[in-house]
Amino acid sequence: METERSKDLLSEKNNLHPRNKHRSRYDFRELIAACKQLAPFVFTNKYKVESIDFSKSEAVKMLNKALLKRFYNISYWDVPPGYLCPPIPGRADYIHYTADLLASCNDGVIPVGKDIRLLDIGVGANCVYPIIGHQEYGWNFVASDIDDIAVKNARKIVTSNPDLNNAIDCRFQSDESLFFKGIIKEDEVFDLTICNPPFHTSEKAAAEGTRRKNKNLGTRRDADTNFGGQSHELYYKGGETSFIYLMILQSAEIPKSCLWYTTLVSDKDNLPAIYKTLEKVDAIEVRTINMSQGQKKSRIVAWTFLNKDQQKEWAQKRFQVSNY
């Protein structure tokens, strides 16, 4: 079923990052050539353009497979039923904006290559952030998650694609209350961390969010969840504010282990509480980077415990040699 909202998903991309490969309307002939499994889900809509039914999880998954194959040379990619199947353009935006963030400490030059190391907190079964980050900039990743099935699936994606081998280390976090301890090894440092926190405060709130999404897409109340998501991917007690609060407190315990800590923040109303927490832990610099895709607005909040001189020293030590 095609609606104004799903039309937006196809065409309103001019506000994506300038380096985002998905700013143009999807070329479905090109995508089908990359992934023939997408073909049965493509149809001509009432606007006389090719589309898919974005309310159908299998259609969205096949679109993702095609995008990852066509633009990132990923020959194998899959997620188990019920796990998050994220929209690729928005994920790419996060990666490109973090590249700009690192460049801001390096005389405007984006650091590339295997020596640049990122930590993805909550990689999920889809492994999309590390895939895009490595394929676009050659970065290496540690990818953590509290879900063993998600970690195993992410590892399968990595080992099934030669480009990703030895570039993405998927690690299981056995304690869901910890973000860094148990994942970051002794003397291990990262140039940047990324995270897409669970937004909802409860299972009930997550279910209501799904119903609203289906309504916006013009689908039935009982339609399948097009982008999926396990409970820990969708909700957290206290919502994203509580999740980010703990992340900030724990980042302050290892201030020199990372140049920039970052997280997505879905609800702008949560920003004041986040800023207050960052002030509490004496973060030296805080930046907010606005993003949007169609009607969806989001932002990245980034913080560091290093002053300008220390940031420059970090860049001089770690960013000057390219292995890309």
C-alpha positions as CSV (number, residue, x, y, z in Angstrom):
1,M,0.0,0.0,0.0
2,E,1.4,3.4,-1.0
3,T,0.8,6.5,1.0
4,E,2.2,10.1,1.1
5,R,4.4,8.9,4.0
6,S,5.9,6.0,2.1
7,K,6.4,8.2,-0.9
8,D,8.5,10.4,1.4
9,L,10.7,7.4,2.1
10,L,11.4,7.2,-1.6
11,S,12.0,10.8,-2.5
12,E,12.6,13.2,0.3
13,K,16.4,12.7,0.7
14,N,17.9,16.1,-0.1
15,N,18.4,16.7,3.6
16,L,20.7,13.7,4.0
17,H,24.4,14.2,4.4
18,P,26.1,15.3,1.2
19,R,28.3,12.2,1.1
20,N,25.3,9.8,1.7
21,K,25.0,7.5,-1.3
22,H,21.2,7.3,-0.9
23,R,20.2,10.9,-1.6
24,S,18.6,10.0,-4.9
25,R,15.4,8.1,-5.5
26,Y,15.9,4.4,-5.4
27,D,16.7,2.9,-8.8
28,F,14.9,-0.4,-8.5
29,R,16.2,-1.8,-11.8
30,E,19.7,-1.2,-10.6
31,L,18.9,-2.7,-7.2
32,I,17.2,-5.8,-8.7
33,A,20.3,-6.3,-10.8
34,A,22.3,-6.4,-7.6
35,C,19.8,-8.6,-5.7
36,K,17.2,-10.5,-7.8
37,Q,15.3,-11.5,-4.6
38,L,14.0,-7.9,-4.4
39,A,12.1,-8.2,-7.7
40,P,8.8,-9.8,-6.4
41,F,8.4,-6.9,-4.0
42,V,8.6,-4.1,-6.5
43,F,5.5,-2.6,-8.1
44,T,4.4,0.6,-9.9
45,N,2.5,2.8,-7.5
46,K,-0.2,5.4,-8.0
47,Y,2.5,8.0,-8.6
48,K,3.7,6.0,-11.6
49,V,7.0,5.2,-10.0
50,E,8.5,1.9,-8.8
51,S,8.2,1.2,-5.1
52,I,7.8,-1.5,-2.4
53,D,5.3,-1.9,0.4
54,F,7.3,-0.4,3.3
55,S,4.8,-2.0,5.8
56,K,6.1,-5.5,4.9
57,S,9.2,-6.7,6.8
58,E,10.3,-9.0,4.0
59,A,10.1,-6.2,1.4
60,V,12.2,-3.9,3.7
61,K,14.7,-6.7,4.3
62,M,15.2,-7.4,0.6
63,L,15.6,-3.7,-0.1
64,N,18.3,-3.5,2.5
65,K,20.0,-6.6,1.0
66,A,20.0,-4.9,-2.4
67,L,21.3,-1.6,-1.0
68,L,24.1,-3.2,0.9
69,K,25.1,-5.3,-2.2
70,R,24.9,-2.4,-4.7
71,F,26.6,0.3,-2.6
72,Y,28.8,-1.5,-0.1
73,N,29.8,-4.8,-1.9
74,I,28.1,-6.9,0.8
75,S,27.3,-10.3,-0.8
76,Y,25.7,-11.9,2.3
77,W,23.4,-10.1,4.7
78,D,20.4,-11.4,6.7
79,V,18.7,-10.9,10.1
80,P,16.8,-13.4,12.1
81,P,13.0,-13.0,12.2
82,G,11.9,-10.3,14.7
83,Y,15.3,-8.5,14.8
84,L,15.8,-4.9,13.9
85,C,16.1,-4.3,10.1
86,P,17.0,-0.6,10.0
87,P,16.6,1.8,7.1
88,I,20.1,2.1,5.5
89,P,20.1,5.8,4.5
90,G,19.7,7.0,8.1
91,R,22.4,4.7,9.3
92,A,24.7,6.0,6.7
93,D,24.0,9.6,7.8
94,Y,25.2,8.8,11.4
95,I,28.5,7.4,10.0
96,H,29.2,10.3,7.7
97,Y,28.5,12.9,10.4
98,T,30.8,11.1,12.8
99,A,33.5,11.2,10.1
100,D,33.1,15.0,10.0
101,L,33.4,15.0,13.8
102,L,36.7,13.2,13.6
103,A,37.8,15.5,10.8
104,S,37.1,18.6,13.0
105,C,40.0,17.5,15.2
106,N,42.3,16.8,12.2
107,D,42.4,20.1,10.3
108,G,39.2,19.2,8.4
109,V,40.7,15.9,7.0
110,I,38.6,12.7,7.6
111,P,40.9,10.1,9.1
112,V,40.6,6.8,7.2
113,G,42.1,3.3,7.4
114,K,42.3,0.4,9.7
115,D,44.0,2.2,12.5
116,I,40.9,4.3,13.1
117,R,38.8,2.3,15.7
118,L,35.2,2.7,16.6
119,L,33.0,1.0,19.2
120,D,29.3,0.3,18.2
121,I,27.3,-0.1,21.4
122,G,24.3,-2.4,20.6
123,V,25.3,-3.4,17.1
124,G,22.3,-5.7,16.7
125,A,22.0,-8.6,14.4
126,N,22.1,-6.4,11.3
127,C,25.7,-5.0,11.8
128,V,24.9,-2.1,9.6
129,Y,26.9,0.7,11.2
130,P,30.2,-1.2,11.1
131,I,29.5,-2.3,7.6
132,I,29.0,1.2,6.3
133,G,31.8,2.7,8.4
134,H,34.3,0.1,7.2
135,Q,33.3,0.2,3.5
136,E,33.2,4.0,3.4
137,Y,36.2,4.9,5.4
138,G,38.2,1.7,6.1
139,W,37.6,2.0,9.8
140,N,37.9,-1.0,12.1
141,F,35.1,-1.7,14.6
142,V,34.4,-3.4,17.9
143,A,30.7,-4.2,17.8
144,S,29.0,-5.2,21.1
145,D,25.6,-6.4,22.1
146,I,23.8,-8.0,25.1
147,D,21.9,-10.4,22.8
148,D,23.9,-13.6,22.0
149,I,21.8,-14.4,18.9
150,A,22.5,-10.9,17.5
151,V,26.2,-11.2,18.1
152,K,26.3,-14.6,16.4
153,N,24.4,-13.3,13.4
154,A,26.6,-10.2,13.2
155,R,29.7,-12.5,13.2
156,K,28.2,-14.6,10.4
157,I,27.7,-11.4,8.3
158,V,31.3,-10.5,9.0
159,T,32.8,-13.9,8.2
160,S,30.7,-14.3,5.1
161,N,32.0,-11.1,3.5
162,P,35.8,-11.0,2.7
163,D,35.8,-7.2,2.8
164,L,34.8,-7.3,6.5
165,N,37.1,-10.0,7.8
166,N,39.5,-8.8,10.4
167,A,37.8,-5.4,10.4
168,I,34.8,-6.0,12.7
169,D,35.2,-7.7,16.1
170,C,31.8,-8.7,17.5
171,R,31.8,-9.0,21.3
172,F,29.0,-10.3,23.6
173,Q,28.2,-8.1,26.6
174,S,27.1,-10.4,29.4
175,D,26.0,-7.6,31.8
176,E,23.3,-5.5,30.3
177,S,23.9,-2.7,32.8
178,L,27.4,-2.1,31.5
179,F,28.3,-0.2,28.3
180,F,32.1,-0.3,28.3
181,K,33.4,-2.6,31.1
182,G,33.7,-6.1,29.8
183,I,34.0,-4.9,26.2
184,I,36.9,-2.5,26.2
185,K,40.1,-4.4,26.9
186,E,43.0,-3.1,29.0
187,D,44.9,-0.4,27.2
188,E,42.4,-0.5,24.3
189,V,41.4,3.0,23.0
190,F,38.8,4.1,20.5
191,D,38.6,7.2,18.4
192,L,34.8,7.3,18.6
193,T,31.8,5.4,20.0
194,I,28.4,5.2,18.4
195,C,25.0,4.1,19.8
196,N,21.4,4.0,18.7
197,P,19.6,3.6,22.1
198,P,16.2,2.0,22.6
199,F,13.6,4.8,22.5
200,H,10.5,3.5,24.3
201,T,10.0,3.3,28.1
202,S,8.1,0.0,28.1
203,E,6.8,-2.9,25.9
204,K,3.4,-1.2,25.9
205,A,4.9,2.1,24.6
206,A,6.8,0.2,22.0
207,A,3.7,-1.5,20.8
208,E,1.8,1.8,20.6
209,G,4.7,3.2,18.6
210,T,4.4,0.4,16.1
211,R,0.7,1.0,15.8
212,R,1.4,4.7,15.0
213,K,4.0,3.8,12.4
214,N,1.5,1.4,10.7
215,K,-1.1,4.1,10.7
216,N,1.3,6.6,9.1
217,L,2.1,4.0,6.5
218,G,-1.6,3.4,5.9
219,T,-1.5,-0.2,7.0
220,R,-3.7,-2.4,9.1
221,R,-3.4,-2.4,12.9
222,D,-2.2,-6.0,12.8
223,A,0.3,-5.5,10.0
224,D,3.8,-7.0,10.6
225,T,6.5,-4.8,12.2
226,N,8.3,-3.6,9.0
227,F,11.6,-2.8,10.7
228,G,11.3,-5.4,13.4
229,G,13.1,-5.2,16.8
230,Q,13.6,-7.3,19.9
231,S,12.5,-5.9,23.3
232,H,15.9,-4.6,24.2
233,E,16.2,-2.9,20.8
234,L,12.9,-1.1,21.3
235,Y,12.5,-0.2,24.9
236,Y,14.4,0.4,28.1
237,K,13.2,1.3,31.6
238,G,13.1,5.1,31.6
239,G,13.5,5.3,27.9
240,E,16.5,6.7,26.0
241,T,17.1,9.4,28.7
242,S,17.9,6.7,31.3
243,F,19.9,4.7,28.9
244,I,22.0,7.7,27.8
245,Y,22.4,8.8,31.5
246,L,24.1,5.6,32.4
247,M,26.2,5.6,29.3
248,I,27.5,9.1,30.1
249,L,28.2,8.2,33.7
250,Q,30.2,5.2,32.6
251,S,32.1,7.1,29.9
252,A,33.3,9.5,32.6
253,E,35.0,6.5,34.3
254,I,37.2,6.0,31.3
255,P,37.7,9.6,30.0
256,K,41.0,8.9,28.1
257,S,39.8,5.7,26.4
258,C,38.0,7.5,23.6
259,L,38.3,10.8,21.8
260,W,34.5,11.3,21.1
261,Y,31.6,9.5,22.7
262,T,28.4,9.8,20.7
263,T,24.8,8.7,20.8
264,L,21.6,9.2,18.8
265,V,18.9,11.1,20.5
266,S,15.4,10.7,19.0
267,D,13.4,13.0,21.2
268,K,14.7,16.6,21.3
269,D,12.8,17.1,24.6
270,N,15.4,14.7,26.2
271,L,18.3,17.0,25.4
272,P,18.1,19.3,28.5
273,A,18.5,16.2,30.8
274,I,21.3,14.9,28.7
275,Y,23.2,18.2,28.8
276,K,22.7,18.4,32.5
277,T,24.3,15.0,33.0
278,L,27.2,15.9,30.7
279,E,27.7,19.0,32.8
280,K,27.6,16.9,36.0
281,V,30.5,14.7,34.7
282,D,32.5,17.6,33.6
283,A,32.5,16.8,29.9
284,I,34.9,19.4,28.3
285,E,33.1,19.8,25.0
286,V,29.6,18.8,23.9
287,R,28.3,19.0,20.3
288,T,24.8,18.4,18.9
289,I,24.5,17.4,15.2
290,N,21.0,17.6,13.7
291,M,19.9,15.0,11.2
292,S,16.7,14.4,9.2
293,Q,15.3,11.9,6.7
294,G,12.0,13.0,5.2
295,Q,9.7,13.9,8.1
296,K,11.9,12.1,10.7
297,K,14.1,14.4,12.8
298,S,17.0,13.1,15.0
299,R,20.3,14.3,16.3
300,I,23.7,13.1,17.5
301,V,25.0,14.2,20.8
302,A,28.8,14.0,21.1
303,W,31.0,14.6,24.1
304,T,34.7,14.5,25.0
305,F,36.7,14.7,28.1
306,L,39.7,16.0,26.2
307,N,40.5,19.7,25.7
308,K,41.5,21.2,22.4
309,D,45.2,20.6,22.9
310,Q,44.6,17.0,23.9
311,Q,42.3,16.5,20.9
312,K,45.0,17.9,18.6
313,E,47.6,15.6,20.2
314,W,45.3,12.6,19.8
315,A,44.8,13.4,16.1
316,Q,48.5,13.9,15.5
317,K,49.3,10.6,17.1
318,R,46.5,8.4,15.6
319,F,45.2,10.1,12.4
320,Q,48.3,10.9,10.4
321,V,49.0,7.5,8.9
322,S,46.5,6.3,6.4
323,N,46.1,2.5,5.7
324,Y,43.1,2.9,3.4
